[in-house]
Amino acid sequence: MPFDTKFPVQSVRATYPALDDGHAYLDGAAGTQTPQSVIDAIVTAYRTGIGNVGGAFAASHRSDEIVAACRAAVADLVGGRPDGVILGPNMTTLTYRLAGALAKGWGPGDEVVVSRLDHDANVRPWIQVATRAGATVRWAEVDLATGELPVEQYADLIGERTRLVAVSAASNVLGTRPDVAAIAALAHEAEALTYVDGVHATAHGPVDMVELGADFYATSAYKWAGPHIGAVVADPALLETIRPDKLASSLDTVPERFETGTSAFADLAGVTAAVNHLAKMVPGTGTRRERLVTSMSAAESYELELFAVLLEGLESMPHVTLYGKPARRTATAYFTVAGRTPRQVAEALAARGVNVWNGHNYAWELTGALGIRDSGSAVRAGLVHYNDPSDVDRLLQGVARLQE
Ligand SMILES: Cc1ncc(COP(=O)(O)O)c(C=O)c1O
């Protein structure tokens, strides 16, 4: 198969010890494996000695440095500013925190726009805080035949009372990449904020949150080779205007005032290592940001090239139903197999050493709209930068054998 030779998948794979177990890890959309450099960074942080931040001694200074390095790394990854990087346990927790803080200024008559495409973490928090504030929730619908989120509907959905538009940079099941920049332009015309869920998207290509028009860009390091840490990135000037609930004794500076309790310092060292890993998957020059763009662009081309084989293979099987056919997408497939529940398919594939997910994967509204949520939803098989042609072959062979 004539794969993009610019992407050195075998040397990338060699950096991931977990891949040595011989499984085809097609479950990256639920969380990737971690390269040795990330594991080393976490171990080193603990071994060297870390303290809480802000102390007078060396171990505390090391934690200060770990936090600062992590903010700089995440900012480079998404095209934001280090002092606008809020760190926390995961995207869901941070989104609840931001939603609670933002909705303090909402009231009856205000509106928030959510989408039927999104992971529930970028839907439910907004509905819950809007409902408490007496604000109205408006829904962007998915074209169920294609899996697209038509941008035209936003002209009607967004108005002068819109306070916030929550939208995904990529669907975690269909892979759809909506035209976030166009949606954001409409939101900004109405002086509304945009909250962009980049948890799925970040792993699959270069990100420029300014180009996307994201006032808030949410991401989770465990989807892109890092540990279980989430981040929300925003312009620090915007964060200065927002007042989350906080302890009297905790820092009131930005971004610290958005972070509750003591951070997972060693894991934050792992996040920086993960960003450095992504930046050097292919040789490049320039700043880390420039190398990230080069490396993630190469990874995206490679993933999509390999995905074309996966998709063609599944499409050719009469017993497979694929959901969504979006024009711009990540390398993520969502499908059912005739005569088998999604769980049975995942179990049959697991028996052959192929890891895939079954279920709604928290795409709660979408699977409901597709009418598949109550029957176990579907199977998700996705590619990330460490998957190779043999992973795809094994998936296709496994699914082919499930024909009745
Ligand atoms: C698109 C998307 N958004 C949000 C989330 C939630 O992220 P977290 O687990 O960091 O809360 C996920 C997790 O699967 C996701 O795929």
The ligand as a Gaussian input file, in Angstrom:
#p B3LYP/6-31G(d) Opt

LIG

0 1
 C      -15.266000      14.883000      21.946000
 C      -15.132000      14.687000      23.419000
 N      -15.471000      15.679000      24.246000
 C      -15.367000      15.582000      25.572000
 C      -14.918000      14.418000      26.152000
 C      -14.805000      14.364000      27.638000
 O      -13.457000      14.479000      27.974000
 P      -12.925000      14.168000      29.429000
 O      -12.872000      12.686000      29.555000
 O      -11.573000      14.793000      29.460000
 O      -13.854000      14.791000      30.397000
 C      -14.563000      13.334000      25.348000
 C      -14.126000      12.073000      25.945000
 O      -14.244000      11.031000      25.387000
 C      -14.660000      13.481000      23.946000
 O      -14.326000      12.491000      23.109000

